[in-house]
Amino acid sequence: MNKVVANAEEAIKDIQDGAVIMLGGFGLCGIPENCIAALVKKGSKDLTCISNNAGVDDFGIGLMLQTKQVKKMISSYVGENAEFERQLLSGELEVELIPQGTLATRCMAAGYGMPAVYTPAGVGTEVSIGKETRVFNGKTYLLEHAFDADFAIVKAWKGDTHGNLIFKDSARNFNPLMAMAGKITIAEVEELLPAGELNPNDIHTPGIYVHRIFKGQDYEKRIEQRTVRPAK
């Protein structure tokens, strides 16, 4: 089945106000830049965004925060976005901060069709407030529910017309987990190939999980923190 759509605007056209969206990426790599730009242009609002981090002020999800499109942010690391901080402290933005491993596991559970999982992460901290606990072999675990996302938007290095995806380096962190977990998964790729061109042994996400795919353009590929050795 050919799952190719023309562009980001076509891919996200049915994302309406109030949608719950997973957005792949780790730091500033593997971010679905084209889809985020299309969402900003479309103006969908009151969104719940699930992402490892919240981008920076002028890049990634930070662009959607600037336009006040995000109602709730579910993340692990949000420390490099001044607008995020301002909205959080002013009460404009609802935020759920969760351990990074728990974020990944809740994505995985959704992809596997599991309603919930038990994890020791967060026991005895603010993360555990209001959550069910259970003891296994003398150790306490929290019950964490799988995410229930309307859309998962991911960015891959290569893909084919059937939706098979290959991720590169650190972009392979949250993107494959989220690609499994959305009711509708949208993939933008740097290189789009005909079906059969990808080596099956190299595929990270089988096309069965992907509903729409398109070739992105003009990727910035920013570096979050550039660290260099002093000149000699």
Secondary structure by P-SEA (a helix, b strand, c coil): cccccccccccccccccbbbbbbbbccccccaaaaaaaaaaacccbbbbbccccccccccaaaaaaaccccccccccccccaaaaaaaaaccbbbbbccaaaaaaaaaaaaaccccccccccccccccccbbbbbcccbbbbbbbcccccbbbbcccccccccccccccccccaaaaaaacccbbbbbcccccccccccccccccccccccbbbbbccccccccbbbbcccc
